[in-house]
Amino acid sequence: MTGVALCLILEAGFLAAGEGGHLNPEAVSVAGTVLRLAQELHANPAGAELTLVLEEDGSDAAQALRAVADRDLIGVPAPAGAQACPPGSRPLLLSLRLVAGDLRNWVMGDARTGLEDVSDADRKLREELGVPVPRRMAPDHITGELLRMPPSTSIDTLHRAVFEADQTSWANLAGAVVLYTENSDQADGLRADGAQVLSRAVHLTRLRLLRDPPTDAVPLLTVPGMVLAEVPATETSGLNWRDLRFATLR
Amino acid sequence: MTEALYGRRCATHELSTGDLARMSALEDSFRAASRMESSLRALCIKTHFIHVTDGAQGRISQTQREDQIAVLNAAYAPTGISFAYDEDMVVEVDNPDFYRMGHGSLRERNCKTLHQVDDPQKCLNFYTAAPGGGLLGWATFPYMMEGDPAMDGVVMLDGTLPGGTAAPYNLGATAVHEVGHWLGLYHTFQGGCVPPGDDVADTPAHSGPNYGKPSDSDQPHNLCPTAPAGVLCPIHNYMNYVDDDWMNEFTEGQIERIWAQIGMFRSGLLTADNRGEAEAAFASAVSW
């Protein structure tokens, strides 16, 4: 077989986009998605190959990602990522800015506003590789589990959870860390470690943080002055999960 | 007869690739070298249902199978392709682990290796299961068959068959979509706005999937800015992600691509048995 060999290079700046030098959870999510896809391709002789290279610059963000994904990453000093790619593979740089030269560039956000357009990384990479794309239901129809994490939960634990499962995300609502996952194995593990179930089957697209939830809302968590609730699809007040995803509200 | 239908084949050793740019060039040269008479395009694909279950969960009725074949036949009628199955060939595999196989998982490989019903070069292996994670289904591409025949076929969430529980995806159109991949089609939003997109000229590029029932009056939706004026986003195409009752078309370009992909990678389907009357018509129309 002579399938596509793609080498995805994580630019050091990409990891800390918009986060004041800290590791951006969106970057962790993308890295986890890419590594799972690479492992899947490796296990199935369909001809396509994917390698992930981390351009390290000694930053806190790069070190934090290493702590989560150490054994799975090839690390090279920035900006030599392309040189670490396997022979014959096509380098694709995941970065915040357009880069001149032969390197193909996937620009996802900028240093000021953070990462944008990171959704569907799995699908987009599969399309680039020409391998099958499993079809998912529309987001409105998908449910997952909503957990309240124990107060002692560290940022490393959250990074690891985001890295390990597609679609996992969290929000810190006035000190209460709430985590959404569609992976039942992950939910089982987190519950065993002390996480509290807020909902076994919540529609993420209907989750909102509001001051005055409507009467037909299902309240899931109360924080000072606000209620996190599952609301009818027509409700538009308050903040939705897209606003809350990986955010810390004080 | 394959060679007669398509003319002389390209070098097959070059064809096992998913590389979009190379695929496009190979398809162009294949079309140029072959004689693809549209009037002679006819094919009936034998379909083998393999229902993976967990006890009673996942069981599919004969009526559902018949309805699924009817939906496939209605959708593919413009292509000249039809589907048929024999109730005697339906297999039920009671295995709780296989029932929850994920895409690309070891469970999927083990299940298919053990239970593939028939030679994938000559038929469609149609699996049903409950993969979870909001997955509706997936398919292998034609170019993958030569290198990994054991994995060939489509896997469908059991609730997507007509009468199933996966509304609004329970009218059988998910199978039309996945069989489209199995016959070589990409999503209409493949690659977003970056050429070559889905490599089909008459499906305008759009930036990502459309879901639900996007309104005809709200066109052009997420059509790419490079689209000429008046062009519409393909919100009713089977290879988009809209609800089952919103899908109703393949374009001429997609039909062309399906037949080119069959000629390049699935020529084993073109047996006299599968081609039936079309084979006889072809034989009488061509002087040897």
Interface residues (C-beta under 8 A of the other chain):
Chain A: M1 T2 G3 V4 E40 A43 N44 P45 A46 G47 A48 D120 K124 E127 E128 L129 G130 V131 P132 V133 P134 R135 R136 M137 A138 P139 D140 H141 I142 D166 Q167 E182 N183 S184
Chain B: S16 T17 G18 D19 L20 M23 H103 G104 L106 R109 P131 G132 G133 G134 L135 L136 G137 W138 A139 T140 F141 Y143 M144 G147 D148 M151 A166 P168 Y169 T174 H177 E178 H181 Y186 H187 Q190 G191 G192 G208 Y211 G212 Y241 D243
